[in-house]
Amino acid sequence: MLEYAIPPQLGHPQFDNVVVVEVQTGTSMRSGSNLGDHHFRLHKIEFEGQYLSTEEWYLSIMAFWLVIILAFLAYRIVKLSDEVRQQKRREQELLEINALLDMRGKQLEEKSRTDSLTGAFNRQGIEEAIKLGLWEWRSHSKPLSIVMMDIDHFKRINDSYGHAVGDQVLAEVTSLVQEYIRSDDLFARWGGEEFVLVCRNTRVGQAVTIAEKLRELIASATFAQDLAQGLKVTVSMGVAGLSANEPLESLFKSADDALYAAKHGGRNRVVVADSELHLANSLSAL
């Protein structure tokens, strides 16, 4: 360093860009002198000093931690995605199970409210329609009417053709009525060969029109063709509407009295229960 006048502050080892390694002796060469041949055997070269600068070390450490953080985030993203997929799969399974249970529950509920022979509602099933109609009448003054229906001479059908034919007649009459009635109407088997039709938001005059049309359809149809080569069946009906300050029992009593009057007035007819005329209205069969 003294020979080449290198400043002390630049005399420390620096290996930023080493491309050539030279070996120098401590003896200077004088002009005209001949020192002869010299042979050196170099066992190793050691570089001492700082290979990387402080800034590069900081950048390396930051890059190392950044890689670790990114790897951890990637791992968490993959893990969370898998957990989300599993959660969605479990939710879908729960939805399917709930749907199955709801469907099964509705089937059981529907079965408990319907008559097994005819498919019409039974007394338990008709209660809901009556309660709803009663609430509408009391809360919104919507009229409520019912039609009691009885198949004429049904015992004679059972005695003459057997109970299998009688059951088929009940089922076919129910099917015919259900095809004609409105979506808000509810048809139920009241017991034996007796049925009830609940007409919500329907005045007595409208209920009479519906009952008369049903009577005509049943009278013109043929039933149990496969078992009894076709039977003609008629029905008797009693119609009543709910009046102000009248209990629900009176509504059914009025309709039942009207049905009784229709059966004893010749059958195959519709009789209207009227509080003023007291069963004075009756529609004769065509």
Sequence and secondary structure as in RCSB ss.txt:
>XXXX:A:sequence
MLEYAIPPQLGHPQFDNVVVVEVQTGTSMRSGSNLGDHHFRLHKIEFEGQYLSTEEWYLSIMAFWLVIILAFLAY
RIVKLSDEVRQQKRREQELLEINALLDMRGKQLEEKSRTDSLTGAFNRQGIEEAIKLGLWEWRSHSKPLSIVMMD
IDHFKRINDSYGHAVGDQVLAEVTSLVQEYIRSDDLFARWGGEEFVLVCRNTRVGQAVTIAEKLRELIASATFAQ
DLAQGLKVTVSMGVAGLSANEPLESLFKSADDALYAAKHGGRNRVVVADSELHLANSLSAL
>XXXX:A:secstr
 TTTT  GGG S   TT        SS   TT                S SS HHHHHHHHHHHHHHHHHHHHHH
HHHHHHHHHHHHHHHHHHHHHHHHHHHHHHHHHHHHHHB TTT SB HHHHHHHHHHHHHHHHHH   EEEEEEE
ETTHHHHHHHH HHHHHHHHHHHHHHHHHHS TT EEEEEETTEEEEEEET  HHHHHHHHHHHHHHHHH  B H
HHHS B   EEEEEEE  TT  HHHHHHHHHHHHHHHHHTTSSSEEE  TTTSS EEE   
